[in-house]
């Protein structure tokens, strides 16, 4: 089975999109990757994962009809590509589970849901984007963040890096040598192993 061209992930929660400053701050703080696309998706407190996927599917269909979602960077994508990405979104959660029960209720006066999720479409089959995402995950692992399946496709956990005995992390052995490190004093490690190794030890 071919890996999806696009990976969807939620990168920010906008509690009240009626607040322009909050919405702008969420967009500015979101991680940017080469060729990505951001979509602000309204969420109701009663919405399930399945509901959110339906909303996202409708929004992307409208974008496709207007011609502004049929490519990401230099990557051509189709409706089938979007469907595969949406079907995989939040696949680690039951389709009937509530997405955001703390979301604000529908604002009838303004005709919209105030709470939005900022969702990033990542064209992971594009080489430049794949490298950007790898470097982001490498930094997260190095800094002791835990792995979350919503961050990236699980296949990234099999990618490797080079870790020195002093804890310094490089994308590859050559990068360590170029920085003046003795590569004999390091080892190749998968991102999975690095994520696990950098987790705080239980007391």
Buried (B, 14 or more C-beta within 10 A) or exposed (E): EEEBBBBBBBBBBBBEBBEEEBBEEBBEEBBEBBBBBBBBBBBBBEBBBBBBBEBBBEBBEEBBEEEEBBEBBEBEBEEEBBBBBBEBBBEEBEEEEBBBEEBBEBEEEEEEBBBBBBBBBBBBBBEBBBEBBBEBBBEBBBEEBEBEEBBBBEEBBEBBBBBBEEEBBBBEBEBBBEEEBEBEEBBEBBBBBBBBEBEEEEE
